[in-house]
């Protein structure tokens, strides 16, 4: 698309009557007399049109939006609404053309095609403060990157990456039309801007003569007056359009972006933004940047895992557990009441080795690294975001468009008016009492659902406590050993953990499905003022719920399981009925790892089924009749009508998924260094799956402008700070790292600092005869070897004095030393990471210096060019009117203005 012309031509005086469309003509406005004549004479038979036609029957006016409906026999009210709505659209200057149901493939659906002429575009571009080019960018890019040839395999062609030249832009002003670089008015505004303007009009157009508050296409879609409303794709995705005037950008996006074979290529962000709008462009820019930064975290995490594998032989404590003369001789106390018998420590040999892969010296390094990585990610994203804000004309957008982003629902439901102190105009508002009542009800609803999650988690914990005894009883004779490969790995602890994690995942998905709809309802009830405020309110509600929903089970395993157990003879009970769970001698870290893997992988699989397979099956089913009748004309609007509609909150829901993964790889990464690698693989797949869906499975979304990812920036920062604390606690209290280090340097045997004897040192002794009847195993629950030996004591995981000691069963001094070391480690790690984080944040400026220079240069040029423009206009007026200055009449105001109704509270 060519939007530019030479900068030397920007001050040429234009005859405003040539594009104003002339006088009102029954709600129908053409861009010129010549065009009007063509519209009257041109009548193209539908069967001669290309399937990819995006134009009216005259072949000249572009279809900017399509509405579809089915004319019900008893739908008189709907007919009246449509008639009034369409009449008001014509009064607003839009041009309409209807495709009769007899022309549609199913013989039932009417299609109303909408074209927005230049006069309307210019008016609303002025209203919406759309920035347009006025001068070619004269600042050269610094593209001399050392060894840039290494990146060549990942690059896309320049015409795909930069579909338009780089311009300096200024806010469009209808009264200064010749100030801007306009060569062709039909292509000056890209289709994404055109459909945004049409949707702005549609969302504010009334459809009732009696009640002017009844307005907006959204309400008409909800009450069934219209079946669908969507802008058109410009071509089929697998081939270019036959029309030379059509850009075929959808085909280019599919060819260079939406194929999985392009997973290693960069994303054509400028083309995405041009075709889909800034909101979707920002989404894919953030997702691509997040994926790029994940690469570094995944590599370091993989190296930490490799270190765990390579240093396997140094794992002295696991060797002791597996040693028949050490672990094979240590009798452990029962893990549950009645149904659990005594057991040998050596039975946990496999889980101990598995735990070492993730619980080793590299764990501490990786936890500190991730604390710094997340800061670098957020700081560099701020820079990238600032660059995009400038390149995509989003600088100062929030301040300029707060009033323009008033939601139609807010305007309709708020019947009270008050004076805006800034604009000095009357504006709708929600009374404080009503706002407080709605907020209280909304907050109570959120708290109720969070309480529901906590109740479900307590239910899962109760399941774990109840079912562990059953698994222990079933597996006491090790029947799973008969299974090949995995049989020896299955223990009561593992079986309980895996089944509980699966049940928890199912509960998470069910509650998530239900709460999404509740959150939208209560946010609608609050009646937020702007679209930004609406999304931010919904984001906070969803995140509070999702945070508890997804992370509560991980917090339980990491920070509560095995911490409040008591000791043999004085166990702690949940609700006085179920004995609290214990960690294995190797710790709870491997169970936390299992929980993370199940939730992350399960979420990936379920997400891809829900987001890719379901839309594809739906589209395949809907379009089956069209495939059976290839001789019929399957028009562009019918093809798009049969696709799935993309929800306005679709991107918000998508971002939730990635933020949840971001939480997993930051909050609990110390327990699973491979989490960033899983997230990276998921992102690589998701980028292309999302691209494929947008390009092939969804109707073209209405373009929307945002200047960043909204409330998610603050949420990411909050997670980043919180992750430092959680990882410090995981290393200290969930991992066995600190007890091992204390033993090695303070309590080791002999003169050398070794880990020999650590297992025996970390287990306390209990006299079996002191077991209470309710804790003692039932007859037949103990293994045969227990009865053939004279066993008087059992061991348990804690640091307590043995029986016979004057302080028996109280904590030893080593326990307090370990506790002090854990607290000291938390304080030191937090301070070190926070100091580095804040230093890095201070060191890296949020806005790159070249972007600052470009912004200053653009603002300077706007002032300079506007000054020269006004001076040139004054000279022209003086030369035309001579000395009679008082009778000076600007040619632009002399033209007969086009009469049309403008739907905006921003215009007086």
RACOR-V778838 format. One record per residue. RES is the residue in one letter. SS is DSSP state (hx for helix, st for strand, lp for the rest). BURIAL is # if it has 24 or more other ideal C-beta (glycine too) atoms within 12 Angstrom, else .. Layout:
res->RES ss->SS burial->BURIAL
res->RES ss->SS burial->BURIAL
This chain:
res->X ss->lp burial->#
res->X ss->lp burial->.
res->X ss->lp burial->#
res->X ss->lp burial->#
res->X ss->lp burial->#
res->X ss->lp burial->.
res->X ss->hx burial->.
res->X ss->hx burial->.
res->X ss->hx burial->.
res->X ss->lp burial->#
res->X ss->lp burial->#
res->X ss->lp burial->.
res->X ss->lp burial->#
res->X ss->lp burial->#
res->X ss->lp burial->.
res->X ss->hx burial->#
res->X ss->hx burial->.
res->X ss->hx burial->.
res->X ss->lp burial->#
res->X ss->lp burial->#
res->X ss->lp burial->#
res->X ss->lp burial->#
res->X ss->lp burial->.
res->X ss->lp burial->.
res->X ss->lp burial->.
res->X ss->lp burial->.
res->X ss->lp burial->#
res->X ss->lp burial->#
res->X ss->lp burial->#
res->X ss->lp burial->#
res->X ss->lp burial->#
res->X ss->lp burial->.
res->X ss->hx burial->.
res->X ss->hx burial->.
res->X ss->hx burial->#
res->X ss->hx burial->.
res->X ss->hx burial->.
res->X ss->hx burial->.
res->X ss->hx burial->#
res->X ss->hx burial->.
res->X ss->hx burial->.
res->X ss->lp burial->.
res->X ss->lp burial->.
res->X ss->lp burial->.
res->X ss->lp burial->.
res->X ss->hx burial->#
res->X ss->hx burial->.
res->X ss->hx burial->.
res->X ss->lp burial->#
res->X ss->lp burial->#
res->X ss->lp burial->#
res->X ss->lp burial->#
res->X ss->lp burial->#
res->X ss->lp burial->#
res->X ss->st burial->#
res->X ss->lp burial->#
res->X ss->lp burial->#
res->X ss->lp burial->#
res->X ss->lp burial->#
res->X ss->lp burial->#
res->X ss->lp burial->#
res->X ss->st burial->#
res->X ss->lp burial->#
res->X ss->lp burial->#
res->X ss->st burial->#
res->X ss->st burial->#
res->X ss->st burial->#
res->X ss->st burial->#
res->X ss->st burial->#
res->X ss->st burial->#
res->X ss->lp burial->#
res->X ss->lp burial->.
res->X ss->lp burial->.
res->X ss->lp burial->.
res->X ss->lp burial->.
res->X ss->hx burial->.
res->X ss->hx burial->.
res->X ss->hx burial->#
res->X ss->hx burial->.
res->X ss->hx burial->.
res->X ss->hx burial->#
res->X ss->hx burial->#
res->X ss->hx burial->#
res->X ss->hx burial->#
res->X ss->hx burial->#
res->X ss->hx burial->#
res->X ss->hx burial->.
res->X ss->hx burial->#
res->X ss->hx burial->#
res->X ss->hx burial->#
res->X ss->hx burial->#
res->X ss->lp burial->#
res->X ss->lp burial->#
res->X ss->st burial->#
res->X ss->st burial->#
res->X ss->st burial->#
res->X ss->st burial->#
res->X ss->st burial->#
res->X ss->st burial->#
res->X ss->lp burial->.
res->X ss->hx burial->.
res->X ss->hx burial->.
res->X ss->hx burial->#
res->X ss->lp burial->#
res->X ss->lp burial->#
res->X ss->lp burial->#
res->X ss->lp burial->.
res->X ss->lp burial->.
res->X ss->st burial->#
res->X ss->st burial->#
res->X ss->st burial->#
res->X ss->st burial->#
res->X ss->st burial->#
res->X ss->st burial->#
res->X ss->st burial->#
res->X ss->st burial->#
res->X ss->lp burial->#
res->X ss->hx burial->#
res->X ss->hx burial->#
res->X ss->hx burial->#
res->X ss->hx burial->#
res->X ss->hx burial->#
res->X ss->hx burial->#
res->X ss->hx burial->#
res->X ss->hx burial->#
res->X ss->hx burial->#
res->X ss->hx burial->#
res->X ss->lp burial->#
res->X ss->lp burial->#
res->X ss->lp burial->#
res->X ss->st burial->#
res->X ss->st burial->#
res->X ss->st burial->#
res->X ss->st burial->#
res->X ss->st burial->#
res->X ss->st burial->.
res->X ss->lp burial->#
res->X ss->lp burial->.
res->X ss->lp burial->.
res->X ss->lp burial->.
res->X ss->lp burial->.
res->X ss->lp burial->.
res->X ss->lp burial->.
res->X ss->lp burial->.
res->X ss->lp burial->.
res->X ss->lp burial->.
res->X ss->lp burial->.
res->X ss->hx burial->.
res->X ss->hx burial->.
res->X ss->hx burial->.
res->X ss->hx burial->.
res->X ss->hx burial->.
res->X ss->hx burial->.
res->X ss->hx burial->.
res->X ss->lp burial->.
res->X ss->lp burial->#
res->X ss->lp burial->.
res->X ss->hx burial->.
res->X ss->hx burial->.
res->X ss->hx burial->#
res->X ss->hx burial->#
res->X ss->lp burial->.
res->X ss->lp burial->#
res->X ss->lp burial->#
res->X ss->lp burial->#
res->X ss->lp burial->#
res->X ss->st burial->#
res->X ss->st burial->#
res->X ss->st burial->#
res->X ss->st burial->#
res->X ss->st burial->#
res->X ss->lp burial->#
res->X ss->lp burial->#
res->X ss->hx burial->#
res->X ss->hx burial->.
res->X ss->hx burial->#
res->X ss->hx burial->#
res->X ss->hx burial->#
res->X ss->hx burial->#
res->X ss->lp burial->#
res->X ss->lp burial->#
res->X ss->lp burial->#
res->X ss->lp burial->.
res->X ss->lp burial->.
res->X ss->hx burial->#
res->X ss->hx burial->#
res->X ss->hx burial->.
res->X ss->hx burial->#
res->X ss->lp burial->#
res->X ss->lp burial->#
res->X ss->hx burial->#
res->X ss->hx burial->#
res->X ss->hx burial->#
res->X ss->hx burial->#
res->X ss->hx burial->#
res->X ss->hx burial->#
res->X ss->hx burial->#
res->X ss->hx burial->#
res->X ss->hx burial->#
res->X ss->hx burial->#
res->X ss->hx burial->#
res->X ss->hx burial->#
res->X ss->lp burial->#
res->X ss->lp burial->#
res->X ss->lp burial->#
res->X ss->st burial->#
res->X ss->lp burial->#
res->X ss->lp burial->#
res->X ss->lp burial->.
res->X ss->lp burial->.
res->X ss->lp burial->.
res->X ss->lp burial->.
res->X ss->lp burial->.
res->X ss->lp burial->#
res->X ss->st burial->#
res->X ss->lp burial->#
res->X ss->hx burial->#
res->X ss->hx burial->#
res->X ss->hx burial->#
res->X ss->hx burial->#
res->X ss->hx burial->#
res->X ss->hx burial->.
res->X ss->lp burial->.
res->X ss->lp burial->.
res->X ss->lp burial->#
res->X ss->lp burial->#
res->X ss->lp burial->#
res->X ss->st burial->#
res->X ss->st burial->#
res->X ss->st burial->#
res->X ss->st burial->#
res->X ss->lp burial->#
res->X ss->lp burial->#
res->X ss->lp burial->#
res->X ss->lp burial->#
res->X ss->lp burial->#
res->X ss->lp burial->#
res->X ss->lp burial->.
res->X ss->lp burial->.
res->X ss->lp burial->.
res->X ss->lp burial->#
res->X ss->lp burial->.
res->X ss->lp burial->.
res->X ss->lp burial->.
res->X ss->lp burial->#
res->X ss->lp burial->#
res->X ss->lp burial->#
res->X ss->lp burial->#
res->X ss->hx burial->#
res->X ss->hx burial->#
res->X ss->hx burial->#
res->X ss->hx burial->#
res->X ss->hx burial->#
res->X ss->hx burial->#
res->X ss->hx burial->#
res->X ss->hx burial->#
res->X ss->lp burial->#
res->X ss->lp burial->#
res->X ss->lp burial->.
res->X ss->hx burial->.
res->X ss->hx burial->.
res->X ss->hx burial->#
res->X ss->lp burial->#
res->X ss->lp burial->.
res->X ss->lp burial->#
res->X ss->lp burial->#
res->X ss->lp burial->#
res->X ss->lp burial->#
res->X ss->hx burial->#
res->X ss->hx burial->#
res->X ss->hx burial->#
res->X ss->hx burial->#
res->X ss->hx burial->#
res->X ss->hx burial->#
res->X ss->hx burial->#
res->X ss->hx burial->#
res->X ss->lp burial->#
res->X ss->hx burial->#
res->X ss->hx burial->#
res->X ss->hx burial->#
res->X ss->hx burial->#
res->X ss->hx burial->#
res->X ss->hx burial->#
res->X ss->hx burial->#
res->X ss->hx burial->#
res->X ss->hx burial->#
res->X ss->hx burial->#
res->X ss->hx burial->#
res->X ss->hx burial->#
res->X ss->hx burial->#
res->X ss->hx burial->#
res->X ss->hx burial->#
res->X ss->hx burial->#
res->X ss->hx burial->#
res->X ss->hx burial->#
res->X ss->hx burial->#
res->X ss->hx burial->#
res->X ss->hx burial->#
res->X ss->hx burial->.
res->X ss->hx burial->#
res->X ss->hx burial->#
res->X ss->hx burial->#
res->X ss->hx burial->.
res->X ss->hx burial->#
res->X ss->hx burial->#
res->X ss->hx burial->.
res->X ss->hx burial->#
res->X ss->hx burial->#
res->X ss->hx burial->.
res->X ss->hx burial->.
res->X ss->lp burial->.
res->X ss->hx burial->.
res->X ss->hx burial->.
res->X ss->hx burial->.
res->X ss->lp burial->#
res->X ss->hx burial->#
res->X ss->hx burial->#
res->X ss->hx burial->#
res->X ss->hx burial->#
res->X ss->hx burial->#
res->X ss->hx burial->#
res->X ss->hx burial->#
res->X ss->lp burial->.
res->X ss->lp burial->.
res->X ss->lp burial->.
res->X ss->lp burial->#
res->X ss->hx burial->#
res->X ss->hx burial->.
res->X ss->hx burial->.
res->X ss->lp burial->#
res->X ss->st burial->#
res->X ss->st burial->#
res->X ss->lp burial->#
res->X ss->lp burial->#
res->X ss->lp burial->#
res->X ss->lp burial->#
res->X ss->lp burial->#
res->X ss->lp burial->#
res->X ss->lp burial->#
res->X ss->lp burial->#
res->X ss->lp burial->#
res->X ss->lp burial->#
res->X ss->st burial->#
res->X ss->st burial->#
res->X ss->hx burial->#
res->X ss->hx burial->#
res->X ss->hx burial->#
res->X ss->hx burial->#
res->X ss->hx burial->#
res->X ss->hx burial->#
res->X ss->hx burial->#
res->X ss->hx burial->#
res->X ss->hx burial->#
res->X ss->hx burial->#
res->X ss->hx burial->#
res->X ss->hx burial->#
res->X ss->hx burial->#
res->X ss->hx burial->#
res->X ss->lp burial->#
res->X ss->lp burial->#
res->X ss->hx burial->#
res->X ss->hx burial->#
res->X ss->hx burial->#
res->X ss->hx burial->#
res->X ss->hx burial->#
res->X ss->hx burial->#
res->X ss->hx burial->#
res->X ss->hx burial->#
res->X ss->hx burial->#
res->X ss->hx burial->#
res->X ss->hx burial->#
res->X ss->hx burial->#
res->X ss->hx burial->#
res->X ss->hx burial->#
res->X ss->hx burial->#
res->X ss->hx burial->#
res->X ss->hx burial->#
res->X ss->hx burial->#
res->X ss->hx burial->#
res->X ss->hx burial->#
res->X ss->hx burial->#
res->X ss->hx burial->#
res->X ss->hx burial->#
res->X ss->hx burial->#
res->X ss->hx burial->#
res->X ss->hx burial->#
res->X ss->hx burial->#
res->X ss->hx burial->#
res->X ss->hx burial->#
res->X ss->hx burial->#
res->X ss->hx burial->#
res->X ss->lp burial->#
res->X ss->lp burial->#
res->X ss->lp burial->#
res->X ss->lp burial->#
res->X ss->lp burial->.
res->X ss->hx burial->#
res->X ss->hx burial->.
res->X ss->hx burial->.
res->X ss->hx burial->.
res->X ss->hx burial->#
res->X ss->lp burial->.
res->X ss->lp burial->#
res->X ss->lp burial->#
res->X ss->lp burial->#
res->X ss->st burial->#
res->X ss->lp burial->#
res->X ss->hx burial->#
res->X ss->hx burial->#
res->X ss->hx burial->#
res->X ss->hx burial->#
res->X ss->hx burial->#
res->X ss->hx burial->#
res->X ss->lp burial->#
res->X ss->lp burial->.
res->X ss->st burial->.
res->X ss->st burial->.
res->X ss->st burial->.
res->X ss->st burial->.
res->X ss->lp burial->.
res->X ss->lp burial->.
res->X ss->lp burial->.
res->X ss->lp burial->.
res->X ss->lp burial->.
res->X ss->lp burial->.
res->X ss->st burial->.
res->X ss->st burial->#
res->X ss->st burial->#
res->X ss->st burial->.
res->X ss->lp burial->#
res->X ss->lp burial->.
res->X ss->hx burial->.
res->X ss->hx burial->.
res->X ss->hx burial->.
res->X ss->hx burial->#
res->X ss->hx burial->.
res->X ss->hx burial->.
res->X ss->hx burial->#
res->X ss->hx burial->#
res->X ss->hx burial->.
res->X ss->hx burial->.
res->X ss->hx burial->#
res->X ss->hx burial->.
res->X ss->hx burial->.
res->X ss->hx burial->#
res->X ss->hx burial->#
res->X ss->hx burial->.
res->X ss->hx burial->.
res->X ss->hx burial->#
res->X ss->hx burial->#
res->X ss->hx burial->.
res->X ss->hx burial->#
res->X ss->hx burial->#
res->X ss->hx burial->.
res->X ss->hx burial->.
res->X ss->hx burial->#
res->X ss->hx burial->#
res->X ss->hx burial->.
res->X ss->hx burial->#
res->X ss->hx burial->#
res->X ss->hx burial->#
res->X ss->hx burial->#
res->X ss->hx burial->#
res->X ss->hx burial->#
res->X ss->hx burial->#
res->X ss->hx burial->#
res->X ss->hx burial->#
res->X ss->hx burial->#
res->X ss->hx burial->#
res->X ss->hx burial->.
res->X ss->hx burial->#
res->X ss->hx burial->#
res->X ss->hx burial->#
res->X ss->hx burial->.
res->X ss->lp burial->#
res->X ss->lp burial->#
res->X ss->lp burial->.
res->X ss->lp burial->.
res->X ss->hx burial->.
res->X ss->hx burial->.
res->X ss->hx burial->.
res->X ss->hx burial->.
res->X ss->lp burial->.
res->X ss->lp burial->.
res->X ss->lp burial->.
res->X ss->lp burial->.
res->X ss->hx burial->.
res->X ss->hx burial->.
res->X ss->hx burial->#
res->X ss->lp burial->#
res->X ss->lp burial->#
res->X ss->hx burial->#
res->X ss->hx burial->#
res->X ss->hx burial->#
res->X ss->hx burial->#
res->X ss->hx burial->#
res->X ss->hx burial->#
res->X ss->hx burial->#
res->X ss->hx burial->#
res->X ss->hx burial->#
res->X ss->hx burial->#
res->X ss->hx burial->#
res->X ss->hx burial->#
res->X ss->hx burial->#
res->X ss->hx burial->#
res->X ss->hx burial->.
res->X ss->hx burial->#
res->X ss->hx burial->#
res->X ss->hx burial->#
res->X ss->hx burial->.
res->X ss->hx burial->#
res->X ss->hx burial->#
res->X ss->hx burial->.
res->X ss->hx burial->.
res->X ss->hx burial->#
res->X ss->hx burial->#
res->X ss->hx burial->.
res->X ss->hx burial->#
res->X ss->hx burial->#
res->X ss->hx burial->#
res->X ss->hx burial->.
res->X ss->hx burial->#
res->X ss->hx burial->#
res->X ss->hx burial->#
res->X ss->hx burial->#
res->X ss->hx burial->#
res->X ss->lp burial->#
res->X ss->lp burial->#
res->X ss->lp burial->#
res->X ss->st burial->#
res->X ss->hx burial->#
res->X ss->hx burial->#
res->X ss->hx burial->#
res->X ss->hx burial->#
res->X ss->hx burial->#
res->X ss->hx burial->#
res->X ss->hx burial->#
res->X ss->hx burial->#
res->X ss->hx burial->#
res->X ss->hx burial->#
res->X ss->hx burial->#
res->X ss->hx burial->#
res->X ss->hx burial->#
res->X ss->hx burial->#
res->X ss->hx burial->#
res->X ss->hx burial->#
res->X ss->hx burial->#
res->X ss->hx burial->#
res->X ss->hx burial->#
res->X ss->hx burial->#
res->X ss->hx burial->#
res->X ss->hx burial->#
res->X ss->hx burial->#
res->X ss->hx burial->#
res->X ss->hx burial->#
res->X ss->hx burial->#
res->X ss->hx burial->#
res->X ss->hx burial->#
res->X ss->hx burial->#
res->X ss->lp burial->#
res->X ss->lp burial->#
res->X ss->lp burial->#
res->X ss->lp burial->#
res->X ss->lp burial->.
res->X ss->lp burial->#
res->X ss->st burial->#
res->X ss->st burial->#
res->X ss->lp burial->#
res->X ss->lp burial->#
res->X ss->st burial->.
res->X ss->st burial->#
res->X ss->lp burial->.
res->X ss->st burial->.
res->X ss->st burial->#
res->X ss->lp burial->.
res->X ss->lp burial->.
res->X ss->lp burial->.
res->X ss->st burial->#
res->X ss->st burial->#
res->X ss->lp burial->#
res->X ss->lp burial->#
res->X ss->lp burial->#
res->X ss->lp burial->#
res->X ss->lp burial->#
res->X ss->lp burial->#
res->X ss->lp burial->#
res->X ss->lp burial->#
res->X ss->lp burial->#
res->X ss->hx burial->#
res->X ss->hx burial->#
res->X ss->hx burial->#
res->X ss->hx burial->#
res->X ss->hx burial->#
res->X ss->hx burial->#
res->X ss->hx burial->#
res->X ss->hx burial->#
res->X ss->hx burial->#
res->X ss->hx burial->#
res->X ss->hx burial->#
res->X ss->hx burial->#
res->X ss->hx burial->#
res->X ss->hx burial->#
res->X ss->hx burial->#
res->X ss->hx burial->#
res->X ss->hx burial->.
res->X ss->hx burial->#
res->X ss->hx burial->#
res->X ss->hx burial->#
res->X ss->hx burial->.
res->X ss->hx burial->#
res->X ss->hx burial->#
res->X ss->hx burial->#
res->X ss->hx burial->.
res->X ss->hx burial->.
res->X ss->hx burial->#
res->X ss->hx burial->.
res->X ss->hx burial->.
res->X ss->hx burial->.
res->X ss->hx burial->#
res->X ss->hx burial->.
res->X ss->hx burial->.
res->X ss->hx burial->#
res->X ss->lp burial->#
res->X ss->hx burial->.
res->X ss->hx burial->.
res->X ss->hx burial->#
res->X ss->hx burial->.
res->X ss->hx burial->.
res->X ss->lp burial->.
res->X ss->lp burial->.
res->X ss->lp burial->.
res->X ss->lp burial->.
res->X ss->lp burial->#
res->X ss->lp burial->#
res->X ss->lp burial->#
res->X ss->hx burial->#
res->X ss->hx burial->#
res->X ss->hx burial->#
res->X ss->hx burial->#
res->X ss->hx burial->#
res->X ss->hx burial->#
res->X ss->lp burial->#
res->X ss->lp burial->#
res->X ss->st burial->#
res->X ss->lp burial->#
res->X ss->lp burial->#
res->X ss->lp burial->.
res->X ss->lp burial->#
res->X ss->lp burial->#
res->X ss->hx burial->#
res->X ss->hx burial->#
res->X ss->hx burial->#
res->X ss->hx burial->#
res->X ss->hx burial->#
res->X ss->hx burial->#
res->X ss->hx burial->#
res->X ss->hx burial->#
res->X ss->hx burial->#
res->X ss->hx burial->#
res->X ss->hx burial->#
res->X ss->hx burial->#
res->X ss->hx burial->#
res->X ss->hx burial->#
res->X ss->hx burial->#
res->X ss->hx burial->#
res->X ss->hx burial->#
res->X ss->hx burial->#
res->X ss->lp burial->#
res->X ss->hx burial->#
res->X ss->hx burial->#
res->X ss->hx burial->#
res->X ss->lp burial->#
res->X ss->lp burial->#
res->X ss->lp burial->#
res->X ss->hx burial->#
res->X ss->hx burial->#
res->X ss->hx burial->#
res->X ss->hx burial->#
res->X ss->hx burial->#
res->X ss->hx burial->#
res->X ss->hx burial->#
res->X ss->hx burial->#
res->X ss->hx burial->#
res->X ss->hx burial->#
res->X ss->hx burial->#
res->X ss->hx burial->#
res->X ss->hx burial->#
res->X ss->hx burial->#
res->X ss->hx burial->#
res->X ss->hx burial->#
res->X ss->hx burial->#
res->X ss->hx burial->#
res->X ss->hx burial->#
res->X ss->hx burial->#
res->X ss->hx burial->#
res->X ss->hx burial->#
res->X ss->hx burial->#
res->X ss->st burial->#
res->X ss->lp burial->#
res->X ss->st burial->#
res->X ss->lp burial->#
res->X ss->lp burial->#
res->X ss->lp burial->#
res->X ss->lp burial->#
res->X ss->lp burial->#
res->X ss->lp burial->#
res->X ss->lp burial->#
res->X ss->lp burial->#
res->X ss->lp burial->#
res->X ss->lp burial->#
res->X ss->lp burial->#
res->X ss->hx burial->#
res->X ss->hx burial->#
res->X ss->hx burial->.
res->X ss->hx burial->#
res->X ss->hx burial->#
res->X ss->hx burial->#
res->X ss->hx burial->#
res->X ss->hx burial->#
res->X ss->hx burial->#
res->X ss->hx burial->#
res->X ss->hx burial->#
res->X ss->hx burial->#
res->X ss->hx burial->#
res->X ss->hx burial->#
res->X ss->hx burial->#
res->X ss->hx burial->#
res->X ss->hx burial->#
res->X ss->hx burial->#
res->X ss->hx burial->#
res->X ss->hx burial->#
res->X ss->hx burial->#
res->X ss->hx burial->#
res->X ss->hx burial->#
res->X ss->lp burial->#
res->X ss->lp burial->#
res->X ss->hx burial->#
res->X ss->hx burial->#
res->X ss->hx burial->#
res->X ss->hx burial->#
res->X ss->hx burial->#
res->X ss->hx burial->#
res->X ss->hx burial->#
res->X ss->hx burial->#
res->X ss->hx burial->.
res->X ss->hx burial->.
res->X ss->hx burial->#
res->X ss->lp burial->.
res->X ss->lp burial->.
res->X ss->lp burial->.
res->X ss->lp burial->.
res->X ss->lp burial->.
res->X ss->lp burial->.
res->X ss->lp burial->.
res->X ss->lp burial->#
res->X ss->lp burial->.
res->X ss->lp burial->#
res->X ss->hx burial->#
res->X ss->hx burial->#
res->X ss->hx burial->#
res->X ss->hx burial->#
res->X ss->hx burial->#
res->X ss->st burial->#
res->X ss->st burial->#
res->X ss->st burial->#
res->X ss->st burial->#
res->X ss->st burial->.
res->X ss->hx burial->#
res->X ss->hx burial->.
res->X ss->hx burial->.
res->X ss->lp burial->#
res->X ss->lp burial->.
res->X ss->lp burial->.
res->X ss->lp burial->.
res->X ss->lp burial->#
res->X ss->lp burial->#
res->X ss->lp burial->#
res->X ss->lp burial->.
res->X ss->lp burial->.
res->X ss->lp burial->.
res->X ss->lp burial->#
res->X ss->lp burial->#
res->X ss->lp burial->#
res->X ss->hx burial->.
res->X ss->hx burial->.
res->X ss->hx burial->#
res->X ss->hx burial->.
res->X ss->lp burial->.
res->X ss->lp burial->.
res->X ss->lp burial->.
res->X ss->lp burial->#
res->X ss->lp burial->.
res->X ss->st burial->#
res->X ss->st burial->#
res->X ss->st burial->#
res->X ss->st burial->#
res->X ss->st burial->#
res->X ss->lp burial->#
res->X ss->lp burial->#
res->X ss->st burial->#
res->X ss->lp burial->.
res->X ss->lp burial->#
res->X ss->lp burial->#
res->X ss->lp burial->.
res->X ss->lp burial->.
res->X ss->lp burial->.
res->X ss->lp burial->.
res->X ss->lp burial->.
res->X ss->lp burial->#
res->X ss->lp burial->.
res->X ss->st burial->.
res->X ss->lp burial->#
res->X ss->hx burial->.
res->X ss->hx burial->#
res->X ss->hx burial->#
res->X ss->hx burial->.
res->X ss->hx burial->.
res->X ss->hx burial->#
res->X ss->hx burial->.
res->X ss->hx burial->.
res->X ss->hx burial->#
res->X ss->hx burial->#
res->X ss->hx burial->.
res->X ss->hx burial->.
res->X ss->hx burial->#
res->X ss->hx burial->#
res->X ss->hx burial->.
res->X ss->hx burial->.
res->X ss->hx burial->#
res->X ss->hx burial->#
res->X ss->hx burial->.
res->X ss->hx burial->.
res->X ss->hx burial->#
res->X ss->hx burial->#
res->X ss->hx burial->.
res->X ss->hx burial->#
res->X ss->hx burial->#
res->X ss->hx burial->.
res->X ss->hx burial->.
res->X ss->hx burial->#
res->X ss->hx burial->#
res->X ss->hx burial->.
res->X ss->hx burial->.
res->X ss->lp burial->.
res->X ss->lp burial->.
res->X ss->lp burial->.
res->X ss->lp burial->.
res->X ss->lp burial->#
res->X ss->hx burial->.
res->X ss->hx burial->.
res->X ss->hx burial->#
res->X ss->hx burial->.
res->X ss->hx burial->.
res->X ss->hx burial->#
res->X ss->hx burial->#
res->X ss->hx burial->.
res->X ss->hx burial->.
res->X ss->hx burial->#
res->X ss->hx burial->.
res->X ss->hx burial->.
res->X ss->hx burial->#
res->X ss->hx burial->#
res->X ss->hx burial->.
res->X ss->hx burial->.
res->X ss->hx burial->#
res->X ss->hx burial->#
res->X ss->hx burial->.
res->X ss->hx burial->.
res->X ss->hx burial->#
res->X ss->hx burial->.
res->X ss->hx burial->.
res->X ss->hx burial->.
res->X ss->hx burial->#
res->X ss->hx burial->.
res->X ss->hx burial->.
res->X ss->hx burial->.
res->X ss->hx burial->#
res->X ss->hx burial->.
res->X ss->hx burial->.
res->X ss->hx burial->.
res->X ss->hx burial->.
res->X ss->lp burial->.
res->X ss->lp burial->.
res->X ss->lp burial->.
res->X ss->hx burial->.
res->X ss->hx burial->.
res->X ss->hx burial->.
res->X ss->lp burial->.
res->X ss->lp burial->.
res->X ss->lp burial->.
res->X ss->hx burial->.
res->X ss->hx burial->#
res->X ss->hx burial->.
res->X ss->hx burial->.
res->X ss->lp burial->.
res->X ss->lp burial->.
res->X ss->lp burial->.
res->X ss->lp burial->#
res->X ss->lp burial->.
res->X ss->lp burial->#
res->X ss->lp burial->#
res->X ss->lp burial->#
res->X ss->lp burial->#
res->X ss->lp burial->#
res->X ss->lp burial->#
res->X ss->lp burial->#
res->X ss->lp burial->.
res->X ss->lp burial->.
